[in-house]
Amino acid sequence: MKRKDFRKSSTIHAAEYDGARKTLDIIFADGSCFTYFEVPNREYESLIKAASVADYFKKRIRDKYMCEERIERRSRTKKNAGTRKPRRTLH
């Protein structure tokens, strides 16, 4: 799994990519996390090299891939960590 933290972005905190599963987790500054499915490695590589991570995400990832919101916010207790909402959507 690859991970990139974005210190300069006020919207996106980090991105994690699992090449074997082709999943991209986007962790937002507010602590929310969405998993995007069937994302090719080239999208992840382009995202981490983009001048504006948030703009790239909005234009190339957000509305292009199926996603699921993960409930794993920093403020949650360990009891709920890692559980997922049963929602698959394009947003």
N, CA, C and O of each residue as an XYZ file, in Angstrom:
364
protein
N       0.847     -1.177      0.000
C       0.000      0.000      0.000
C       0.894      1.241      0.000
O       1.893      1.312      0.715
N       0.507      2.202     -0.814
C       1.228      3.473     -0.892
C       0.409      4.547     -0.184
O      -0.821      4.542     -0.244
N       1.095      5.458      0.481
C       0.402      6.563      1.161
C       1.147      7.861      0.898
O       2.377      7.908      0.897
N       0.369      8.914      0.674
C       0.930     10.253      0.483
C       0.120     11.222      1.330
O      -1.101     11.297      1.200
N       0.804     11.966      2.200
C       0.164     13.020      2.984
C       0.313     14.338      2.238
O       1.358     14.612      1.649
N      -0.727     15.145      2.266
C      -0.733     16.435      1.584
C      -0.795     17.549      2.619
O      -1.878     17.909      3.082
N       0.323     18.079      2.971
C       0.385     19.109      4.011
C      -0.112     20.471      3.529
O      -0.570     21.286      4.330
N      -0.023     20.714      2.228
C      -0.410     22.028      1.701
C      -1.888     22.112      1.308
O      -2.395     23.204      1.054
N      -2.570     20.993      1.256
C      -3.978     21.001      0.857
C      -4.867     21.222      2.072
O      -4.694     20.577      3.106
N      -5.817     22.138      1.939
C      -6.756     22.379      3.035
C      -7.973     21.461      2.940
O      -8.795     21.422      3.856
N      -8.090     20.723      1.837
C      -9.237     19.851      1.613
C      -8.906     18.381      1.837
O      -9.634     17.674      2.534
N      -7.810     17.923      1.245
C      -7.443     16.510      1.287
C      -6.213     16.331      2.168
O      -5.162     16.926      1.930
N      -6.369     15.505      3.180
C      -5.276     15.261      4.128
C      -4.284     14.227      3.583
O      -3.072     14.407      3.699
N      -4.807     13.125      2.979
C      -3.930     12.060      2.500
C      -4.641     11.182      1.492
O      -5.864     11.213      1.360
N      -3.831     10.387      0.775
C      -4.354      9.398     -0.155
C      -3.590      8.103      0.070
O      -2.370      8.111      0.232
N      -4.316      6.991      0.079
C      -3.710      5.670      0.207
C      -4.149      4.834     -0.976
O      -5.336      4.782     -1.297
N      -3.196      4.176     -1.628
C      -3.523      3.373     -2.809
C      -3.075      1.935     -2.603
O      -1.940      1.676     -2.204
N      -3.981      1.001     -2.880
C      -3.688     -0.425     -2.824
C      -3.738     -0.948     -4.256
O      -4.816     -1.140     -4.817
N      -2.570     -1.176     -4.839
C      -2.484     -1.605     -6.231
C      -3.079     -2.973     -6.488
O      -3.639     -3.211     -7.558
N      -2.967     -3.878     -5.527
C      -3.511     -5.226     -5.697
C      -5.036     -5.200     -5.775
O      -5.637     -5.951     -6.543
N      -5.652     -4.339     -4.984
C      -7.118     -4.235     -4.967
C      -7.634     -3.112     -5.858
O      -8.835     -3.024     -6.112
N      -6.735     -2.254     -6.334
C      -7.094     -1.076     -7.137
C      -8.060     -0.168     -6.393
O      -9.040      0.314     -6.961
N      -7.773      0.058     -5.115
C      -8.602      0.955     -4.317
C      -7.792      2.178     -3.918
O      -6.597      2.094     -3.635
N      -8.465      3.297     -3.903
C      -7.861      4.561     -3.509
C      -8.676      5.131     -2.357
O      -9.864      5.417     -2.511
N      -8.047      5.294     -1.218
C      -8.695      5.919     -0.064
C      -8.285      7.381     -0.034
O      -7.097      7.704     -0.042
N      -9.274      8.259     -0.001
C      -9.034      9.690      0.128
C      -9.466     10.099      1.527
O     -10.631      9.947      1.895
N      -8.524     10.618      2.303
C      -8.802     11.069      3.661
C      -8.870     12.594      3.633
O      -7.892     13.267      3.309
N     -10.020     13.116      3.973
C     -10.241     14.552      3.910
C      -9.812     15.237      5.199
O      -9.651     14.590      6.233
N      -9.632     16.534      5.130
C      -9.177     17.322      6.279
C     -10.144     17.238      7.454
O      -9.727     17.375      8.605
N     -11.431     17.015      7.184
C     -12.411     16.915      8.271
C     -12.433     15.530      8.919
O     -13.198     15.289      9.853
N     -11.583     14.614      8.415
C     -11.505     13.271      8.978
C     -12.313     12.230      8.238
O     -12.152     11.037      8.494
N     -13.176     12.642      7.328
C     -13.952     11.663      6.568
C     -13.049     10.953      5.560
O     -12.023     11.488      5.139
N     -13.451      9.742      5.183
C     -12.647      8.953      4.258
C     -13.557      8.236      3.275
O     -14.560      7.642      3.671
N     -13.212      8.290      2.005
C     -13.943      7.584      0.968
C     -12.995      6.631      0.264
O     -11.855      6.990     -0.033
N     -13.462      5.411     -0.007
C     -12.706      4.436     -0.772
C     -13.269      4.420     -2.185
O     -14.473      4.252     -2.376
N     -12.405      4.594     -3.169
C     -12.773      4.561     -4.580
C     -12.272      3.249     -5.171
O     -11.151      2.826     -4.890
N     -13.106      2.605     -5.992
C     -12.827      1.282     -6.511
C     -12.419      1.300     -7.984
O     -12.823      2.176     -8.749
N     -11.602      0.303     -8.360
C     -11.134      0.113     -9.740
C     -10.361      1.323    -10.261
O     -10.495      1.707    -11.423
N      -9.565      1.905     -9.398
C      -8.764      3.077     -9.760
C      -7.396      2.598    -10.257
O      -6.683      1.914     -9.523
N      -7.024      2.944    -11.480
C      -5.712      2.530    -11.979
C      -4.575      3.265    -11.270
O      -4.754      4.380    -10.779
N      -3.432      2.643    -11.225
C      -2.257      3.219    -10.569
C      -1.909      4.584    -11.151
O      -1.476      5.471    -10.415
N      -2.089      4.770    -12.451
C      -1.742      6.047    -13.086
C      -2.538      7.219    -12.495
O      -2.039      8.343    -12.439
N      -3.770      6.953    -12.058
C      -4.576      8.014    -11.440
C      -3.963      8.422    -10.103
O      -3.871      9.610     -9.794
N      -3.548      7.441     -9.318
C      -2.915      7.746     -8.033
C      -1.623      8.527     -8.257
O      -1.379      9.533     -7.591
N      -0.802      8.065     -9.188
C       0.474      8.734     -9.464
C       0.251     10.167     -9.943
O       0.986     11.075     -9.555
N      -0.755     10.368    -10.777
C      -1.063     11.723    -11.257
C      -1.606     12.602    -10.126
O      -1.291     13.789    -10.049
N      -2.419     12.012     -9.255
C      -2.969     12.755     -8.123
C      -1.852     13.289     -7.233
O      -1.860     14.466     -6.872
N      -0.903     12.449     -6.880
C       0.136     12.886     -5.943
C       1.116     13.868     -6.573
O       1.846     14.557     -5.859
N       1.141     13.940     -7.903
C       2.027     14.885     -8.597
C       1.312     16.170     -9.012
O       1.954     17.102     -9.497
N       0.010     16.229     -8.830
C      -0.782     17.367     -9.283
C      -0.425     18.650     -8.531
O      -0.111     18.625     -7.341
N      -0.481     19.759     -9.248
C      -0.236     21.064     -8.625
C      -1.303     21.351     -7.562
O      -0.999     21.896     -6.501
N      -2.540     20.983     -7.852
C      -3.634     21.122     -6.886
C      -4.295     19.758     -6.725
O      -5.001     19.293     -7.620
N      -4.064     19.128     -5.597
C      -4.614     17.800     -5.330
C      -6.139     17.842     -5.336
O      -6.781     16.956     -5.899
N      -6.715     18.854     -4.718
C      -8.179     18.963     -4.644
C      -8.792     19.130     -6.029
O      -9.808     18.506     -6.332
N      -8.193     19.958     -6.868
C      -8.718     20.144     -8.229
C      -8.618     18.860     -9.041
O      -9.558     18.496     -9.748
N      -7.501     18.182     -8.943
C      -7.333     16.922     -9.668
C      -8.376     15.916     -9.206
O      -9.007     15.248    -10.024
N      -8.553     15.811     -7.915
C      -9.543     14.892     -7.362
C     -10.942     15.202     -7.893
O     -11.661     14.298     -8.319
N     -11.325     16.471     -7.866
C     -12.656     16.861     -8.329
C     -12.867     16.569     -9.812
O     -13.947     16.135    -10.214
N     -11.848     16.803    -10.615
C     -11.974     16.643    -12.071
C     -11.801     15.206    -12.548
O     -12.456     14.798    -13.507
N     -10.928     14.425    -11.898
C     -10.536     13.137    -12.443
C     -10.954     11.915    -11.637
O     -10.918     10.799    -12.156
N     -11.353     12.100    -10.375
C     -11.634     10.926     -9.539
C     -13.046     10.935     -8.970
O     -13.764      9.942     -9.085
N     -13.452     12.044     -8.358
C     -14.701     12.094     -7.595
C     -15.912     11.545     -8.338
O     -16.629     10.709     -7.788
N     -16.159     11.971     -9.532
C     -17.355     11.539    -10.269
C     -17.092     10.416    -11.263
O     -17.983     10.064    -12.037
N     -15.900      9.849    -11.259
C     -15.534      8.840    -12.259
C     -15.540      7.411    -11.720
O     -15.703      6.465    -12.491
N     -15.365      7.241    -10.420
C     -15.224      5.905     -9.844
C     -16.259      5.677     -8.751
O     -16.639      6.600     -8.030
N     -16.705      4.429     -8.643
C     -17.621      4.054     -7.568
C     -16.899      4.252     -6.241
O     -15.688      4.058     -6.146
N     -17.657      4.642     -5.217
C     -17.024      4.867     -3.930
C     -17.919      4.420     -2.783
O     -19.110      4.157     -2.945
N     -17.289      4.347     -1.620
C     -17.965      3.964     -0.398
C     -17.351      4.797      0.719
O     -16.129      4.896      0.827
N     -18.199      5.391      1.548
C     -17.678      6.169      2.667
C     -17.289      5.233      3.790
O     -18.049      4.341      4.166
N     -16.102      5.445      4.320
C     -15.635      4.665      5.467
C     -15.869      5.483      6.721
O     -15.619      6.688      6.743
N     -16.344      4.833      7.752
C     -16.529      5.507      9.035
C     -15.305      5.182      9.875
O     -15.223      4.138     10.521
N     -14.372      6.096      9.845
C     -13.116      5.877     10.557
C     -12.512      7.222     10.893
O     -11.316      7.442     10.697
N     -13.320      8.102     11.387
C     -12.856      9.448     11.719
C     -11.969      9.416     12.942
O     -12.090      8.535     13.794
N     -11.096     10.363     13.019
C     -10.165     10.448     14.148
C     -10.887     10.590     15.478
O     -10.394     10.124     16.505
N     -12.044     11.225     15.468
C     -12.754     11.500     16.711
C     -13.581     10.309     17.195
O     -14.116     10.349     18.303
N     -13.695      9.276     16.410
C     -14.500      8.116     16.801
C     -13.716      7.208     17.747
O     -12.485      7.217     17.771
N     -14.455      6.436     18.514
C     -13.803      5.480     19.406
C     -13.366      4.272     18.596
O     -13.807      4.081     17.463
N     -12.500      3.459     19.179
C     -12.028      2.258     18.494
C     -13.165      1.281     18.232
O     -13.070      0.454     17.326
N     -14.221      1.364     18.999
C     -15.368      0.480     18.826
C     -15.922      0.567     17.406
O     -16.329     -0.451     16.845
N     -15.945      1.759     16.818
C     -16.507      1.961     15.483
C     -15.449      2.034     14.386
O     -15.799      2.129     13.209
N     -14.193      1.993     14.733
C     -13.132      2.162     13.738
C     -13.191      1.050     12.704
O     -13.278     -0.132     13.035
N     -13.141      1.458     11.456
C     -13.083      0.503     10.365
C     -14.426      0.015      9.855
O     -14.470     -0.696      8.850
N     -15.519      0.369     10.509
C     -16.816     -0.042      9.997
C     -17.153      0.804      8.787
O     -16.638      1.911      8.630
N     -18.001      0.295      7.952
C     -18.317      0.998      6.717
C     -19.810      1.222      6.596
O     -20.617      0.402      7.033
N     -20.162      2.346      5.995
C     -21.550      2.591      5.668
C     -21.876      1.773      4.421
O     -21.057      1.721      3.503
N     -23.028      1.142      4.359
C     -23.381      0.352      3.186
C     -23.887      1.248      2.055
O     -25.067      1.215      1.703
N     -22.984      2.046      1.493
C     -23.387      2.982      0.442
C     -22.368      2.932     -0.683
O     -21.172      3.123     -0.463
N     -22.836      2.682     -1.844
C     -21.976      2.762     -3.026
C     -22.612      3.797     -3.936
O     -23.788      3.705     -4.289
N     -21.824      4.763     -4.300
C     -22.407      5.848     -5.087
C     -21.349      6.557     -5.892
O     -20.158      6.475     -5.592
N     -21.782      7.236     -6.893
C     -20.937      8.193     -7.594
C     -21.359      9.544     -7.068
O     -22.548      9.862     -7.076
N     -20.433     10.332     -6.618
C     -20.818     11.672     -6.127
C     -19.983     12.731     -6.774
O     -20.159     13.915     -6.489
